[in-house]
């Protein structure tokens, strides 16, 4: 008896399925395709159930929106699907929406963005911080009055109404670059950006980036260096760090910390200078896709000792002393050059009178040496008479 009931139930079900299949294949495509923009990135797509379907059960729709493929089951006469679309992901000026039932014909709707798309900003970057995004960009045309708005990506009414505006973009030090601190519930939640003018819009998901860690080096027991890494986010279990270091000007060696650790130890040689750099790896299980920061600025610790330092210092002092001696020697020779190198008479002074017709060689000329007369007592000669001589001899 039970088998008979099951057999009749199976026949009945197969009949209903065959009838539904026949109705589905004979039904036309959905009708009255419409689109309604809820904000610059959120669109509501709606359509009416094909008229050839007489049953009142669920209708399984299949659809594509741009590159998105999906399915929707509806008991209503009207089907509704809400999604986020971004102008930077458009391949043409319009998006294409298609919806159909099983093997029936497809209904197609081509529709443009809420405003004509345009590339209004470039080099847009958003750095992750706790509960905020530090975003900056460069306007393509500085003369345009841009409105930059943002919210968490999604399509619920609560998210659509949570749009915020960057009222007064800050200066970044670069006059061409503008900056806005965007607050959010979780900085790793995807944030949608839409930049508008009166006649154009540019919408996209915020391109995320992350800062490198801050580095600090301390010495432990005079033979170990401890490198402490301060992460840019208070989510240490979502990050690892790649640390590169060099010692005594030897090539860099890089290695990764374990997940959840923010320190690394190194053997310390007081005769070496150590240099450190690091970057942050934000893991995929916390944010998809994963993020990798740029390398941090280099910090150093210690100095490279010179084994020939004493000899170098001695050589420097000897060079200085030798230089001073040479300078003093040159000064002495210059001051007393008349002693070491006496003046030589000019020959032209001697021969000039001869050339002018003065043949007297005794005539002194020019700068020749002239002897000074010495004082001599006058010699007096007196004649003695003959009588005096005879007296003297006798």
C-alpha positions as CSV (number, residue, x, y, z in Angstrom):
1,X,0.0,0.0,0.0
2,X,2.8,2.4,0.9
3,X,4.7,1.6,-2.3
4,X,1.6,2.3,-4.3
5,X,1.2,5.7,-2.7
6,X,4.8,6.6,-3.3
7,X,4.5,5.5,-6.9
8,X,1.4,7.7,-7.5
9,X,3.2,10.7,-5.7
10,X,6.2,10.3,-8.0
11,X,4.1,10.2,-11.1
12,X,2.2,13.4,-9.9
13,X,5.5,15.2,-9.2
14,X,6.9,14.2,-12.6
15,X,3.8,15.5,-14.2
16,X,4.1,18.8,-12.4
17,X,7.8,19.1,-13.3
18,X,7.1,18.3,-17.0
19,X,4.3,20.9,-17.1
20,X,6.6,23.5,-15.4
21,X,9.4,22.6,-17.9
22,X,7.0,23.0,-20.8
23,X,5.8,26.4,-19.5
24,X,9.4,27.5,-18.9
25,X,10.6,26.7,-22.3
26,X,7.5,28.3,-23.9
27,X,7.7,31.4,-21.7
28,X,9.3,34.5,-23.0
29,X,12.0,36.6,-21.4
30,X,11.4,38.8,-18.3
31,X,9.9,42.1,-19.2
32,X,10.0,45.7,-18.1
33,X,13.6,45.8,-17.1
34,X,14.4,48.9,-15.1
35,X,17.3,50.4,-13.1
36,X,17.3,52.9,-10.2
37,X,20.4,54.4,-8.7
38,X,20.3,54.5,-4.9
39,X,23.7,56.3,-4.7
40,X,26.6,56.8,-7.2
41,X,27.7,53.1,-6.7
42,X,24.5,51.2,-5.8
43,X,21.9,50.3,-8.5
44,X,18.6,48.5,-8.1
45,X,17.7,46.3,-11.1
46,X,14.1,45.1,-11.4
47,X,12.0,43.2,-13.9
48,X,8.6,41.6,-14.4
49,X,7.9,37.9,-14.5
50,X,7.4,36.5,-18.0
51,X,3.7,36.4,-19.0
52,X,3.8,32.8,-20.2
53,X,4.2,31.4,-16.6
54,X,0.8,30.5,-15.2
55,X,1.9,28.9,-11.9
56,X,2.3,30.9,-8.8
57,X,5.4,29.0,-7.3
58,X,9.0,30.1,-7.1
59,X,10.7,31.3,-10.3
60,X,14.4,30.7,-10.6
61,X,16.1,33.5,-12.4
62,X,19.7,33.7,-13.7
63,X,21.4,37.0,-14.5
64,X,24.6,38.7,-15.3
65,X,25.6,42.3,-14.4
66,X,28.8,43.4,-16.1
67,X,31.2,40.6,-15.0
68,X,29.0,39.3,-12.1
69,X,26.9,36.1,-12.6
70,X,24.2,35.2,-10.1
71,X,20.9,33.4,-9.5
72,X,17.7,34.6,-7.8
73,X,14.6,32.8,-6.6
74,X,11.4,34.9,-6.4
75,X,7.7,34.2,-5.7
76,X,6.7,37.7,-6.7
77,X,5.7,39.0,-10.0
78,X,8.6,41.4,-9.8
79,X,12.3,40.4,-9.4
80,X,14.7,42.8,-7.7
81,X,18.5,42.7,-7.5
82,X,20.8,45.3,-5.9
83,X,24.5,45.5,-6.5
84,X,27.5,47.9,-6.4
85,X,29.1,49.0,-9.6
86,X,32.2,51.1,-10.1
87,X,33.1,53.3,-13.1
88,X,36.8,52.3,-12.9
89,X,35.8,48.7,-13.7
90,X,33.8,49.6,-16.8
91,X,34.9,48.4,-20.2
92,X,32.6,50.7,-22.0
93,X,30.3,53.6,-21.4
94,X,27.4,51.4,-20.3
95,X,26.9,48.3,-18.1
96,X,24.9,45.3,-19.5
97,X,22.3,43.5,-17.4
98,X,20.8,40.3,-18.7
99,X,18.1,38.1,-16.9
100,X,16.4,34.9,-18.0
101,X,14.6,31.7,-16.9
102,X,16.3,28.4,-17.5
103,X,16.6,28.0,-21.3
104,X,14.3,30.8,-22.2
105,X,15.3,33.9,-24.1
106,X,17.3,36.6,-22.3
107,X,16.1,40.1,-21.5
108,X,18.9,42.7,-21.9
109,X,19.2,46.2,-20.4
110,X,22.1,48.6,-21.1
111,X,22.4,51.5,-18.7
112,X,25.0,54.2,-18.0
113,X,26.4,55.4,-14.6
114,X,24.5,57.9,-12.6
115,X,26.7,60.5,-14.3
116,X,29.1,60.2,-17.2
117,X,32.3,58.5,-16.0
118,X,35.6,60.5,-15.9
119,X,39.1,60.1,-14.5
120,X,38.9,62.9,-11.9
121,X,41.8,61.8,-9.5
122,X,45.0,59.8,-9.8
123,X,47.5,58.2,-7.5
124,X,44.7,57.5,-4.9
125,X,46.2,55.7,-1.8
126,X,44.7,54.8,1.5
127,X,46.9,53.8,4.4
128,X,45.4,51.6,7.1
129,X,45.3,52.9,10.6
130,X,43.2,51.9,13.6
131,X,39.5,52.8,12.8
132,X,40.6,55.2,10.0
133,X,42.1,55.5,6.6
134,X,44.7,58.1,5.7
135,X,43.8,58.7,2.0
136,X,45.5,61.1,-0.4
137,X,45.2,61.8,-4.1
138,X,46.2,64.1,-6.9
139,X,43.4,65.9,-8.9
140,X,43.6,65.4,-12.6
141,X,42.4,68.9,-13.2
142,X,43.1,71.2,-10.2
143,X,40.6,73.8,-11.6
144,X,37.6,71.4,-11.0
145,X,35.6,71.6,-7.8
146,X,35.7,68.0,-6.6
147,X,33.4,66.4,-4.0
148,X,35.0,63.3,-2.4
149,X,32.6,61.0,-0.6
150,X,33.0,57.5,0.9
151,X,31.3,54.7,2.9
152,X,31.8,51.1,3.7
153,X,31.1,48.9,0.6
154,X,27.8,47.1,0.7
155,X,24.2,47.4,-0.5
156,X,22.1,47.5,2.7
157,X,20.0,50.6,3.5
158,X,22.1,51.3,6.6
159,X,25.3,51.4,4.5
160,X,23.8,53.4,1.7
161,X,22.7,56.1,4.3
162,X,26.2,56.1,6.0
163,X,27.9,58.2,3.3
164,X,30.4,60.7,4.5
165,X,32.1,63.6,2.8
166,X,35.6,64.9,2.9
167,X,34.7,68.5,3.8
168,X,38.1,70.2,3.6
169,X,40.9,68.0,2.2
170,X,44.1,68.5,4.2
171,X,47.5,69.5,2.7
172,X,50.2,66.8,2.6
173,X,53.2,69.0,2.2
174,X,52.9,68.4,-1.6
175,X,50.8,71.3,-3.1
176,X,49.5,69.0,-5.7
177,X,48.3,66.2,-3.4
178,X,45.2,66.4,-1.2
179,X,44.5,64.3,1.9
180,X,41.5,63.1,3.9
181,X,41.2,61.1,7.1
182,X,38.3,58.7,6.6
183,X,36.8,57.2,9.7
184,X,35.3,53.7,9.6
185,X,34.2,51.0,12.0
186,X,37.1,48.7,10.9
187,X,39.9,50.0,8.9
188,X,40.3,46.6,7.1
189,X,36.7,46.7,5.8
190,X,36.6,47.7,2.2
191,X,35.7,51.3,1.6
192,X,34.0,52.6,-1.5
193,X,35.0,56.0,-2.9
194,X,33.0,58.2,-5.3
195,X,34.4,61.5,-6.6
196,X,32.0,63.8,-8.3
197,X,31.7,67.1,-10.2
198,X,28.4,68.6,-11.5
199,X,28.8,66.6,-14.7
200,X,30.9,63.5,-14.0
201,X,31.7,60.8,-11.5
202,X,34.5,58.4,-10.7
203,X,33.8,55.5,-8.4
204,X,36.1,52.7,-7.1
205,X,37.1,50.7,-4.1
206,X,39.7,52.4,-2.0
207,X,43.2,51.1,-3.0
208,X,44.7,50.1,0.4
209,X,48.2,50.3,1.6
210,X,50.0,49.8,4.9
211,X,52.9,51.6,6.6
212,X,56.1,49.9,7.6
213,X,56.7,49.3,11.3
214,X,58.6,51.7,13.5
215,X,61.9,50.3,14.7
216,X,63.8,50.6,18.0
217,X,67.1,49.0,19.0
218,X,68.2,48.2,22.6
219,X,71.2,46.3,24.0
220,X,70.7,43.4,26.4
221,X,73.6,42.0,28.5
222,X,76.2,43.8,26.3
223,X,76.2,41.0,23.8
224,X,72.7,41.0,22.3
225,X,70.6,43.6,20.3
226,X,66.8,43.5,20.6
227,X,64.9,45.0,17.7
228,X,61.4,46.1,18.6
229,X,58.9,46.6,15.8
230,X,55.8,48.8,16.4
231,X,53.0,47.8,14.0
232,X,50.9,50.3,12.2
233,X,47.8,48.5,13.4
234,X,46.8,47.0,16.7
235,X,46.3,43.7,15.0
236,X,49.5,41.9,15.6
237,X,48.0,38.4,14.9
238,X,47.3,39.6,11.4
239,X,50.9,40.6,10.6
240,X,54.4,39.4,10.1
241,X,57.5,41.5,9.5
242,X,60.3,41.0,7.1
243,X,63.5,42.4,8.8
244,X,66.7,43.0,6.8
245,X,70.0,43.8,8.6
246,X,73.7,44.3,7.9
247,X,76.7,44.3,10.2
248,X,80.2,45.7,9.6
249,X,79.1,46.8,6.1
250,X,78.5,43.1,5.1
251,X,75.7,42.3,2.7
252,X,72.1,42.4,4.0
253,X,70.4,39.4,5.4
254,X,66.6,39.2,5.6
255,X,64.3,37.0,7.6
256,X,60.6,37.0,8.8
257,X,59.2,37.2,12.3
258,X,56.7,34.6,13.4
259,X,53.0,35.6,13.3
260,X,52.1,37.6,16.3
261,X,55.7,38.5,17.3
262,X,57.1,42.0,17.3
263,X,60.7,41.5,18.4
264,X,63.9,40.0,16.9
265,X,67.2,39.3,18.6
266,X,70.7,39.7,17.1
267,X,74.2,38.8,18.5
268,X,76.0,42.1,19.2
269,X,79.6,42.8,18.3
270,X,80.8,46.2,19.7
271,X,83.3,46.6,16.9
272,X,80.5,46.6,14.3
273,X,77.9,49.0,13.0
274,X,74.4,47.5,12.6
275,X,71.8,48.7,10.1
276,X,68.1,47.6,10.2
277,X,65.1,47.9,7.8
278,X,61.7,46.2,7.9
279,X,58.4,46.0,6.1
280,X,54.9,44.9,7.2
281,X,53.1,41.9,5.7
282,X,49.3,42.1,6.4
283,X,48.0,38.5,6.0
284,X,45.3,37.4,3.7
285,X,43.1,35.7,6.4
286,X,42.6,39.2,7.8
287,X,42.3,41.2,4.5
288,X,41.9,39.9,1.0
289,X,44.1,40.6,-0.9
290,X,47.0,40.6,1.4
291,X,49.1,43.8,1.7
292,X,52.9,44.4,1.8
293,X,54.3,47.7,2.8
294,X,57.4,49.5,1.5
295,X,60.7,49.1,3.4
296,X,61.1,51.4,6.4
297,X,63.9,54.0,6.7
298,X,67.2,52.6,7.8
299,X,68.2,52.9,11.5
300,X,71.7,52.1,12.7
301,X,73.3,51.2,16.0
302,X,77.0,51.2,16.9
303,X,80.1,52.1,14.9
304,X,82.7,50.2,12.9
305,X,85.9,50.0,14.8
306,X,89.2,50.7,12.8
307,X,92.0,48.3,13.7
308,X,94.6,50.8,12.5
309,X,93.0,53.7,14.3
310,X,96.2,54.5,16.5
311,X,98.5,54.4,13.5
312,X,96.1,56.5,11.5
313,X,96.0,59.1,14.3
314,X,99.8,59.1,14.7
315,X,100.2,59.5,10.9
316,X,97.8,62.5,10.9
317,X,99.7,64.2,13.8
318,X,103.1,63.6,12.2
319,X,101.8,65.0,8.9
320,X,100.6,68.1,10.7
321,X,103.9,68.6,12.6
322,X,105.9,68.1,9.4
323,X,103.7,70.7,7.6
324,X,104.2,73.2,10.4
325,X,108.0,72.7,10.3
326,X,108.1,73.2,6.5
327,X,106.1,76.4,6.9
328,X,108.4,77.8,9.6
329,X,111.5,76.9,7.6
330,X,110.2,78.7,4.5
331,X,109.4,81.7,6.7
332,X,113.0,81.8,8.1
333,X,114.6,81.5,4.7
334,X,112.4,84.3,3.5
335,X,113.2,86.6,6.4
336,X,117.0,86.0,6.3
337,X,117.5,85.6,2.6
338,X,120.2,88.4,2.5
339,X,122.4,86.2,4.6
340,X,121.9,83.0,2.6
341,X,121.6,84.7,-0.7
342,X,123.5,88.1,-0.7
343,X,122.7,90.7,-3.4
344,X,124.9,90.5,-6.5
345,X,125.8,93.8,-8.2
346,X,124.2,94.6,-11.4
347,X,126.8,94.3,-14.2
348,X,125.2,97.0,-16.2
349,X,126.1,99.6,-13.6
350,X,129.8,98.7,-14.1
351,X,129.9,98.7,-17.9
352,X,127.5,101.7,-18.4
353,X,130.2,104.4,-18.0
354,X,132.5,102.5,-20.4
355,X,129.9,102.4,-22.9
356,X,129.3,106.1,-22.5
357,X,133.0,107.0,-23.3
358,X,134.5,107.2,-19.8
359,X,137.7,105.1,-20.2
360,X,139.1,105.9,-16.7
361,X,139.1,102.6,-15.0
362,X,139.7,104.2,-11.7
363,X,136.5,106.1,-11.8
364,X,134.2,104.4,-9.5
365,X,130.8,103.8,-10.8
366,X,127.5,102.6,-9.6
367,X,127.4,100.5,-6.5
368,X,131.1,99.4,-6.5
369,X,132.7,99.2,-3.1
370,X,134.6,102.4,-2.0
371,X,137.1,102.0,0.8
372,X,136.8,104.2,3.8
373,X,140.1,106.2,4.6
374,X,141.8,105.2,7.8
375,X,143.2,108.0,10.2
376,X,147.0,108.1,10.0
377,X,149.4,110.3,12.1
378,X,151.2,112.9,9.9
379,X,154.8,112.1,9.4
380,X,157.2,115.2,10.0
381,X,160.7,115.2,8.5
382,X,163.3,117.6,9.9
383,X,166.8,118.3,8.6
384,X,169.7,118.0,11.0
385,X,172.8,120.2,10.7
386,X,176.3,118.7,10.2
387,X,177.4,120.0,13.7
388,X,174.8,118.0,15.3
389,X,175.9,114.9,13.5
390,X,179.5,115.3,14.6
391,X,178.4,115.7,18.2
392,X,176.4,112.6,18.0
393,X,179.2,110.5,16.6
394,X,181.9,111.8,18.9
